[in-house]
Amino acid sequence: MQDGHTLGLAGFVNSRQPVAAVHEIIRQGRKNLTLAFHSAGLSAEYLAGAMA
């Protein structure tokens, strides 16, 4: 994944969220991502909190 890409997240609210993948994206410092997701959850909140 590179800066500026579109990221689609799956899972349902608090189960089966790709938290490990999101953690790695944040760790790498990716920015300007476009986020598409079905329902809110921790993964989207983590990305928003990291200003990704």
mmCIF file of the N, C-alpha and C atoms, coordinates in Angstrom:
data_MODEL
# 
_entry.id   MODEL 
# 
loop_
_atom_site.group_PDB 
_atom_site.id 
_atom_site.type_symbol 
_atom_site.label_atom_id 
_atom_site.label_alt_id 
_atom_site.label_comp_id 
_atom_site.label_asym_id 
_atom_site.label_entity_id 
_atom_site.label_seq_id 
_atom_site.pdbx_PDB_ins_code 
_atom_site.Cartn_x 
_atom_site.Cartn_y 
_atom_site.Cartn_z 
_atom_site.occupancy 
_atom_site.B_iso_or_equiv 
_atom_site.pdbx_formal_charge 
_atom_site.auth_seq_id 
_atom_site.auth_comp_id 
_atom_site.auth_asym_id 
_atom_site.auth_atom_id 
_atom_site.pdbx_PDB_model_num 
ATOM 1   N N  . MET A 1 1  ? 0.845   -1.174 0.000  1.00 0.00 ? 1  MET A N  1 
ATOM 2   C CA . MET A 1 1  ? 0.000   0.000  0.000  1.00 0.00 ? 1  MET A CA 1 
ATOM 3   C C  . MET A 1 1  ? 0.890   1.238  0.000  1.00 0.00 ? 1  MET A C  1 
ATOM 4   N N  . GLN A 1 2  ? 0.443   2.233  -0.754 1.00 0.00 ? 2  GLN A N  1 
ATOM 5   C CA . GLN A 1 2  ? 1.174   3.481  -0.828 1.00 0.00 ? 2  GLN A CA 1 
ATOM 6   C C  . GLN A 1 2  ? 0.274   4.628  -0.399 1.00 0.00 ? 2  GLN A C  1 
ATOM 7   N N  . ASP A 1 3  ? 0.871   5.780  -0.128 1.00 0.00 ? 3  ASP A N  1 
ATOM 8   C CA . ASP A 1 3  ? 0.096   6.964  0.222  1.00 0.00 ? 3  ASP A CA 1 
ATOM 9   C C  . ASP A 1 3  ? -0.889  7.279  -0.903 1.00 0.00 ? 3  ASP A C  1 
ATOM 10  N N  . GLY A 1 4  ? -2.108  7.690  -0.528 1.00 0.00 ? 4  GLY A N  1 
ATOM 11  C CA . GLY A 1 4  ? -3.110  8.071  -1.504 1.00 0.00 ? 4  GLY A CA 1 
ATOM 12  C C  . GLY A 1 4  ? -3.986  6.947  -2.022 1.00 0.00 ? 4  GLY A C  1 
ATOM 13  N N  . HIS A 1 5  ? -3.737  5.719  -1.627 1.00 0.00 ? 5  HIS A N  1 
ATOM 14  C CA . HIS A 1 5  ? -4.549  4.596  -2.093 1.00 0.00 ? 5  HIS A CA 1 
ATOM 15  C C  . HIS A 1 5  ? -5.910  4.566  -1.402 1.00 0.00 ? 5  HIS A C  1 
ATOM 16  N N  . THR A 1 6  ? -6.831  3.804  -1.971 1.00 0.00 ? 6  THR A N  1 
ATOM 17  C CA . THR A 1 6  ? -8.137  3.563  -1.358 1.00 0.00 ? 6  THR A CA 1 
ATOM 18  C C  . THR A 1 6  ? -8.077  2.244  -0.601 1.00 0.00 ? 6  THR A C  1 
ATOM 19  N N  . LEU A 1 7  ? -8.573  2.257  0.621  1.00 0.00 ? 7  LEU A N  1 
ATOM 20  C CA . LEU A 1 7  ? -8.526  1.087  1.500  1.00 0.00 ? 7  LEU A CA 1 
ATOM 21  C C  . LEU A 1 7  ? -9.949  0.662  1.822  1.00 0.00 ? 7  LEU A C  1 
ATOM 22  N N  . GLY A 1 8  ? -10.282 -0.600 1.577  1.00 0.00 ? 8  GLY A N  1 
ATOM 23  C CA . GLY A 1 8  ? -11.592 -1.146 1.926  1.00 0.00 ? 8  GLY A CA 1 
ATOM 24  C C  . GLY A 1 8  ? -11.451 -2.041 3.142  1.00 0.00 ? 8  GLY A C  1 
ATOM 25  N N  . LEU A 1 9  ? -12.270 -1.790 4.162  1.00 0.00 ? 9  LEU A N  1 
ATOM 26  C CA . LEU A 1 9  ? -12.241 -2.597 5.382  1.00 0.00 ? 9  LEU A CA 1 
ATOM 27  C C  . LEU A 1 9  ? -13.512 -3.421 5.480  1.00 0.00 ? 9  LEU A C  1 
ATOM 28  N N  . ALA A 1 10 ? -13.382 -4.656 5.923  1.00 0.00 ? 10 ALA A N  1 
ATOM 29  C CA . ALA A 1 10 ? -14.533 -5.526 6.130  1.00 0.00 ? 10 ALA A CA 1 
ATOM 30  C C  . ALA A 1 10 ? -14.620 -5.880 7.601  1.00 0.00 ? 10 ALA A C  1 
ATOM 31  N N  . GLY A 1 11 ? -15.602 -6.635 7.941  1.00 0.00 ? 11 GLY A N  1 
ATOM 32  C CA . GLY A 1 11 ? -15.827 -6.996 9.330  1.00 0.00 ? 11 GLY A CA 1 
ATOM 33  C C  . GLY A 1 11 ? -17.130 -6.371 9.792  1.00 0.00 ? 11 GLY A C  1 
ATOM 34  N N  . PHE A 1 12 ? -17.515 -6.656 11.006 1.00 0.00 ? 12 PHE A N  1 
ATOM 35  C CA . PHE A 1 12 ? -18.768 -6.117 11.521 1.00 0.00 ? 12 PHE A CA 1 
ATOM 36  C C  . PHE A 1 12 ? -18.540 -5.520 12.904 1.00 0.00 ? 12 PHE A C  1 
ATOM 37  N N  . VAL A 1 13 ? -18.598 -4.231 13.004 1.00 0.00 ? 13 VAL A N  1 
ATOM 38  C CA . VAL A 1 13 ? -18.468 -3.415 14.208 1.00 0.00 ? 13 VAL A CA 1 
ATOM 39  C C  . VAL A 1 13 ? -17.299 -3.855 15.077 1.00 0.00 ? 13 VAL A C  1 
ATOM 40  N N  . ASN A 1 14 ? -17.491 -4.843 15.934 1.00 0.00 ? 14 ASN A N  1 
ATOM 41  C CA . ASN A 1 14 ? -16.411 -5.208 16.859 1.00 0.00 ? 14 ASN A CA 1 
ATOM 42  C C  . ASN A 1 14 ? -15.915 -6.640 16.668 1.00 0.00 ? 14 ASN A C  1 
ATOM 43  N N  . SER A 1 15 ? -16.275 -7.280 15.582 1.00 0.00 ? 15 SER A N  1 
ATOM 44  C CA . SER A 1 15 ? -15.760 -8.627 15.347 1.00 0.00 ? 15 SER A CA 1 
ATOM 45  C C  . SER A 1 15 ? -15.214 -8.738 13.927 1.00 0.00 ? 15 SER A C  1 
ATOM 46  N N  . ARG A 1 16 ? -14.151 -9.494 13.792 1.00 0.00 ? 16 ARG A N  1 
ATOM 47  C CA . ARG A 1 16 ? -13.507 -9.763 12.519 1.00 0.00 ? 16 ARG A CA 1 
ATOM 48  C C  . ARG A 1 16 ? -12.981 -8.510 11.832 1.00 0.00 ? 16 ARG A C  1 
ATOM 49  N N  . GLN A 1 17 ? -12.554 -7.534 12.604 1.00 0.00 ? 17 GLN A N  1 
ATOM 50  C CA . GLN A 1 17 ? -11.951 -6.316 12.059 1.00 0.00 ? 17 GLN A CA 1 
ATOM 51  C C  . GLN A 1 17 ? -10.469 -6.584 11.775 1.00 0.00 ? 17 GLN A C  1 
ATOM 52  N N  . PRO A 1 18 ? -9.914  -6.027 10.699 1.00 0.00 ? 18 PRO A N  1 
ATOM 53  C CA . PRO A 1 18 ? -8.507  -6.251 10.343 1.00 0.00 ? 18 PRO A CA 1 
ATOM 54  C C  . PRO A 1 18 ? -7.568  -5.322 11.130 1.00 0.00 ? 18 PRO A C  1 
ATOM 55  N N  . VAL A 1 19 ? -7.582  -5.438 12.445 1.00 0.00 ? 19 VAL A N  1 
ATOM 56  C CA . VAL A 1 19 ? -6.835  -4.522 13.303 1.00 0.00 ? 19 VAL A CA 1 
ATOM 57  C C  . VAL A 1 19 ? -5.326  -4.664 13.088 1.00 0.00 ? 19 VAL A C  1 
ATOM 58  N N  . ALA A 1 20 ? -4.825  -5.866 12.896 1.00 0.00 ? 20 ALA A N  1 
ATOM 59  C CA . ALA A 1 20 ? -3.386  -6.056 12.693 1.00 0.00 ? 20 ALA A CA 1 
ATOM 60  C C  . ALA A 1 20 ? -2.921  -5.377 11.400 1.00 0.00 ? 20 ALA A C  1 
ATOM 61  N N  . ALA A 1 21 ? -3.706  -5.484 10.336 1.00 0.00 ? 21 ALA A N  1 
ATOM 62  C CA . ALA A 1 21 ? -3.349  -4.840 9.073  1.00 0.00 ? 21 ALA A CA 1 
ATOM 63  C C  . ALA A 1 21 ? -3.383  -3.325 9.215  1.00 0.00 ? 21 ALA A C  1 
ATOM 64  N N  . VAL A 1 22 ? -4.392  -2.807 9.913  1.00 0.00 ? 22 VAL A N  1 
ATOM 65  C CA . VAL A 1 22 ? -4.493  -1.365 10.143 1.00 0.00 ? 22 VAL A CA 1 
ATOM 66  C C  . VAL A 1 22 ? -3.326  -0.879 10.992 1.00 0.00 ? 22 VAL A C  1 
ATOM 67  N N  . HIS A 1 23 ? -2.942  -1.650 11.991 1.00 0.00 ? 23 HIS A N  1 
ATOM 68  C CA . HIS A 1 23 ? -1.793  -1.290 12.827 1.00 0.00 ? 23 HIS A CA 1 
ATOM 69  C C  . HIS A 1 23 ? -0.529  -1.161 11.991 1.00 0.00 ? 23 HIS A C  1 
ATOM 70  N N  . GLU A 1 24 ? -0.340  -2.063 11.051 1.00 0.00 ? 24 GLU A N  1 
ATOM 71  C CA . GLU A 1 24 ? 0.839   -2.012 10.185 1.00 0.00 ? 24 GLU A CA 1 
ATOM 72  C C  . GLU A 1 24 ? 0.799   -0.794 9.270  1.00 0.00 ? 24 GLU A C  1 
ATOM 73  N N  . ILE A 1 25 ? -0.365  -0.449 8.745  1.00 0.00 ? 25 ILE A N  1 
ATOM 74  C CA . ILE A 1 25 ? -0.511  0.741  7.906  1.00 0.00 ? 25 ILE A CA 1 
ATOM 75  C C  . ILE A 1 25 ? -0.150  1.989  8.706  1.00 0.00 ? 25 ILE A C  1 
ATOM 76  N N  . ILE A 1 26 ? -0.614  2.053  9.942  1.00 0.00 ? 26 ILE A N  1 
ATOM 77  C CA . ILE A 1 26 ? -0.303  3.197  10.810 1.00 0.00 ? 26 ILE A CA 1 
ATOM 78  C C  . ILE A 1 26 ? 1.188   3.221  11.136 1.00 0.00 ? 26 ILE A C  1 
ATOM 79  N N  . ARG A 1 27 ? 1.754   2.059  11.429 1.00 0.00 ? 27 ARG A N  1 
ATOM 80  C CA . ARG A 1 27 ? 3.176   1.969  11.774 1.00 0.00 ? 27 ARG A CA 1 
ATOM 81  C C  . ARG A 1 27 ? 4.047   2.462  10.630 1.00 0.00 ? 27 ARG A C  1 
ATOM 82  N N  . GLN A 1 28 ? 3.639   2.176  9.395  1.00 0.00 ? 28 GLN A N  1 
ATOM 83  C CA . GLN A 1 28 ? 4.398   2.606  8.228  1.00 0.00 ? 28 GLN A CA 1 
ATOM 84  C C  . GLN A 1 28 ? 4.220   4.090  7.925  1.00 0.00 ? 28 GLN A C  1 
ATOM 85  N N  . GLY A 1 29 ? 3.258   4.733  8.591  1.00 0.00 ? 29 GLY A N  1 
ATOM 86  C CA . GLY A 1 29 ? 3.074   6.167  8.417  1.00 0.00 ? 29 GLY A CA 1 
ATOM 87  C C  . GLY A 1 29 ? 2.379   6.561  7.132  1.00 0.00 ? 29 GLY A C  1 
ATOM 88  N N  . ARG A 1 30 ? 1.524   5.697  6.608  1.00 0.00 ? 30 ARG A N  1 
ATOM 89  C CA . ARG A 1 30 ? 0.801   6.014  5.370  1.00 0.00 ? 30 ARG A CA 1 
ATOM 90  C C  . ARG A 1 30 ? -0.154  7.181  5.589  1.00 0.00 ? 30 ARG A C  1 
ATOM 91  N N  . LYS A 1 31 ? -0.314  8.023  4.591  1.00 0.00 ? 31 LYS A N  1 
ATOM 92  C CA . LYS A 1 31 ? -1.156  9.220  4.678  1.00 0.00 ? 31 LYS A CA 1 
ATOM 93  C C  . LYS A 1 31 ? -2.042  9.347  3.453  1.00 0.00 ? 31 LYS A C  1 
ATOM 94  N N  . ASN A 1 32 ? -3.023  10.234 3.525  1.00 0.00 ? 32 ASN A N  1 
ATOM 95  C CA . ASN A 1 32 ? -3.929  10.557 2.417  1.00 0.00 ? 32 ASN A CA 1 
ATOM 96  C C  . ASN A 1 32 ? -4.670  9.339  1.888  1.00 0.00 ? 32 ASN A C  1 
ATOM 97  N N  . LEU A 1 33 ? -5.089  8.448  2.783  1.00 0.00 ? 33 LEU A N  1 
ATOM 98  C CA . LEU A 1 33 ? -5.825  7.256  2.385  1.00 0.00 ? 33 LEU A CA 1 
ATOM 99  C C  . LEU A 1 33 ? -7.311  7.577  2.263  1.00 0.00 ? 33 LEU A C  1 
ATOM 100 N N  . THR A 1 34 ? -7.964  6.947  1.308  1.00 0.00 ? 34 THR A N  1 
ATOM 101 C CA . THR A 1 34 ? -9.419  7.015  1.195  1.00 0.00 ? 34 THR A CA 1 
ATOM 102 C C  . THR A 1 34 ? -9.963  5.724  1.786  1.00 0.00 ? 34 THR A C  1 
ATOM 103 N N  . LEU A 1 35 ? -10.851 5.845  2.751  1.00 0.00 ? 35 LEU A N  1 
ATOM 104 C CA . LEU A 1 35 ? -11.354 4.687  3.485  1.00 0.00 ? 35 LEU A CA 1 
ATOM 105 C C  . LEU A 1 35 ? -12.778 4.355  3.064  1.00 0.00 ? 35 LEU A C  1 
ATOM 106 N N  . ALA A 1 36 ? -13.018 3.084  2.748  1.00 0.00 ? 36 ALA A N  1 
ATOM 107 C CA . ALA A 1 36 ? -14.365 2.592  2.445  1.00 0.00 ? 36 ALA A CA 1 
ATOM 108 C C  . ALA A 1 36 ? -14.626 1.427  3.389  1.00 0.00 ? 36 ALA A C  1 
ATOM 109 N N  . PHE A 1 37 ? -15.725 1.497  4.134  1.00 0.00 ? 37 PHE A N  1 
ATOM 110 C CA . PHE A 1 37 ? -16.023 0.412  5.067  1.00 0.00 ? 37 PHE A CA 1 
ATOM 111 C C  . PHE A 1 37 ? -17.530 0.227  5.198  1.00 0.00 ? 37 PHE A C  1 
ATOM 112 N N  . HIS A 1 38 ? -17.914 -0.963 5.612  1.00 0.00 ? 38 HIS A N  1 
ATOM 113 C CA . HIS A 1 38 ? -19.326 -1.317 5.713  1.00 0.00 ? 38 HIS A CA 1 
ATOM 114 C C  . HIS A 1 38 ? -19.949 -0.769 6.984  1.00 0.00 ? 38 HIS A C  1 
ATOM 115 N N  . SER A 1 39 ? -19.316 -0.987 8.105  1.00 0.00 ? 39 SER A N  1 
ATOM 116 C CA . SER A 1 39 ? -19.839 -0.482 9.373  1.00 0.00 ? 39 SER A CA 1 
ATOM 117 C C  . SER A 1 39 ? -18.674 -0.007 10.234 1.00 0.00 ? 39 SER A C  1 
ATOM 118 N N  . ALA A 1 40 ? -18.964 0.928  11.085 1.00 0.00 ? 40 ALA A N  1 
ATOM 119 C CA . ALA A 1 40 ? -17.909 1.509  11.929 1.00 0.00 ? 40 ALA A CA 1 
ATOM 120 C C  . ALA A 1 40 ? -17.327 0.448  12.867 1.00 0.00 ? 40 ALA A C  1 
ATOM 121 N N  . GLY A 1 41 ? -16.125 0.690  13.306 1.00 0.00 ? 41 GLY A N  1 
ATOM 122 C CA . GLY A 1 41 ? -15.467 -0.227 14.224 1.00 0.00 ? 41 GLY A CA 1 
ATOM 123 C C  . GLY A 1 41 ? -14.115 0.329  14.613 1.00 0.00 ? 41 GLY A C  1 
ATOM 124 N N  . LEU A 1 42 ? -13.362 -0.465 15.338 1.00 0.00 ? 42 LEU A N  1 
ATOM 125 C CA . LEU A 1 42 ? -12.061 -0.017 15.825 1.00 0.00 ? 42 LEU A CA 1 
ATOM 126 C C  . LEU A 1 42 ? -11.087 0.318  14.701 1.00 0.00 ? 42 LEU A C  1 
ATOM 127 N N  . SER A 1 43 ? -11.099 -0.433 13.626 1.00 0.00 ? 43 SER A N  1 
ATOM 128 C CA . SER A 1 43 ? -10.134 -0.205 12.550 1.00 0.00 ? 43 SER A CA 1 
ATOM 129 C C  . SER A 1 43 ? -10.264 1.195  11.964 1.00 0.00 ? 43 SER A C  1 
ATOM 130 N N  . ALA A 1 44 ? -11.477 1.596  11.674 1.00 0.00 ? 44 ALA A N  1 
ATOM 131 C CA . ALA A 1 44 ? -11.700 2.948  11.122 1.00 0.00 ? 44 ALA A CA 1 
ATOM 132 C C  . ALA A 1 44 ? -11.315 4.011  12.138 1.00 0.00 ? 44 ALA A C  1 
ATOM 133 N N  . GLU A 1 45 ? -11.615 3.777  13.402 1.00 0.00 ? 45 GLU A N  1 
ATOM 134 C CA . GLU A 1 45 ? -11.275 4.732  14.466 1.00 0.00 ? 45 GLU A CA 1 
ATOM 135 C C  . GLU A 1 45 ? -9.753  4.867  14.617 1.00 0.00 ? 45 GLU A C  1 
ATOM 136 N N  . TYR A 1 46 ? -9.047  3.758  14.539 1.00 0.00 ? 46 TYR A N  1 
ATOM 137 C CA . TYR A 1 46 ? -7.581  3.785  14.631 1.00 0.00 ? 46 TYR A CA 1 
ATOM 138 C C  . TYR A 1 46 ? -6.984  4.617  13.503 1.00 0.00 ? 46 TYR A C  1 
ATOM 139 N N  . LEU A 1 47 ? -7.471  4.411  12.276 1.00 0.00 ? 47 LEU A N  1 
ATOM 140 C CA . LEU A 1 47 ? -6.960  5.156  11.132 1.00 0.00 ? 47 LEU A CA 1 
ATOM 141 C C  . LEU A 1 47 ? -7.270  6.653  11.272 1.00 0.00 ? 47 LEU A C  1 
ATOM 142 N N  . ALA A 1 48 ? -8.462  6.967  11.739 1.00 0.00 ? 48 ALA A N  1 
ATOM 143 C CA . ALA A 1 48 ? -8.826  8.371  11.928 1.00 0.00 ? 48 ALA A CA 1 
ATOM 144 C C  . ALA A 1 48 ? -7.968  9.002  13.025 1.00 0.00 ? 48 ALA A C  1 
ATOM 145 N N  . GLY A 1 49 ? -7.749  8.279  14.089 1.00 0.00 ? 49 GLY A N  1 
ATOM 146 C CA . GLY A 1 49 ? -6.933  8.784  15.186 1.00 0.00 ? 49 GLY A CA 1 
ATOM 147 C C  . GLY A 1 49 ? -5.485  8.998  14.780 1.00 0.00 ? 49 GLY A C  1 
ATOM 148 N N  . ALA A 1 50 ? -5.004  8.198  13.843 1.00 0.00 ? 50 ALA A N  1 
ATOM 149 C CA . ALA A 1 50 ? -3.623  8.330  13.372 1.00 0.00 ? 50 ALA A CA 1 
ATOM 150 C C  . ALA A 1 50 ? -3.517  9.356  12.254 1.00 0.00 ? 50 ALA A C  1 
ATOM 151 N N  . MET A 1 51 ? -4.645  9.983  11.881 1.00 0.00 ? 51 MET A N  1 
ATOM 152 C CA . MET A 1 51 ? -4.679  10.987 10.816 1.00 0.00 ? 51 MET A CA 1 
ATOM 153 C C  . MET A 1 51 ? -4.169  10.396 9.499  1.00 0.00 ? 51 MET A C  1 
ATOM 154 N N  . ALA A 1 52 ? -4.478  9.135  9.253  1.00 0.00 ? 52 ALA A N  1 
ATOM 155 C CA . ALA A 1 52 ? -4.050  8.474  8.012  1.00 0.00 ? 52 ALA A CA 1 
ATOM 156 C C  . ALA A 1 52 ? -5.023  8.779  6.895  1.00 0.00 ? 52 ALA A C  1 
# 
